[in-house]
Amino acid sequence: MILVIDVGNTHTLLGAFKEKEILANWRISTDRDRSADELGMLLLNLFAYGKLNVEEVAAVVIASVVPSLLYSLEHSIKKYLKIDPMIIGPGTKTGINIRCQNPKEVGVDKIVNAVAGYEMYGGPLIIVDTGTATTFCAISAKGEYLGNAICPGIKISTEALYQKAAMLPRIDLIKPENVIGKNTVASMQSGIFYGYVGQIDYIVKKMKSEMKESAVKVIATGGFARLIAEESHVITEINSTLTLNGLRIVYERNQN
């Protein structure tokens, strides 16, 4: 069994694989103050709840965009699972040719998504990851990482509106029935949701025109992918475990 862990700014995704089959996956909040012991006990509880034998874990793969949490997580894996985890970073074999000015600037989460996206769907494709930030990654038909676009995620935008505008309340993120809101909450939900969908559709449209390739697939992943895909005109596939599969694939590519 392989345990893969993707540490994001807001949430941490975990998945247990037996070969290519995902046995269980979990989403927990990313808490930078958690100790190694807290993380270790959390892992053991997740495996117990999923009725999985933690002793069958043969390898652990970690991708993290939160450096401050990486030490505690790595230490917890060594202490509770007796395994030296594989940390994905510079020098890790991914099979992706990154055609950016400074490849080291490309976030490990974007590279892992590109690996999984190209392996599972082929190219050309655009991957839309609706996390803390919304990222758009362009991959060519040859599997080259062409570049990306990054903008604030829907939750950041919602919180900024609440914090910076004294008269506006905190709202739930839902798809409203109408664009024209009849009260403050409905108006905010409309502007946030439909504005976000419009942003995604427009950026994808512009990326497609710059890629100059036909039949570009658009894969959505991340916490808000399903919500946005209901209204989007460009998203062709939703894959909530894309990043986890990418970690598994990168692990397999580094075994030789």
Protein Blocks (a to p, Z undefined) as FASTA:
>chain_A
ZZdddddfkbccddddehjbcfbdcdddddfkbcfklmmmmmmmmmmmnopafklpmbdc
dddfbfklmmmmmmmmmmmnopacddddehiaghpacdbfblmlpcfklmmmmmmmmmmn
opadddddddfbdcdddddfkopafbdcddddfklmmmmmmmmmmkbccddddddfbfbd
cbfklmmmmmmmmmmmmmmmmmmmmmmmmnopghiacddedjklmmmmmmpckbmbdcfk
lmmmmmmmmmmmmmZZ
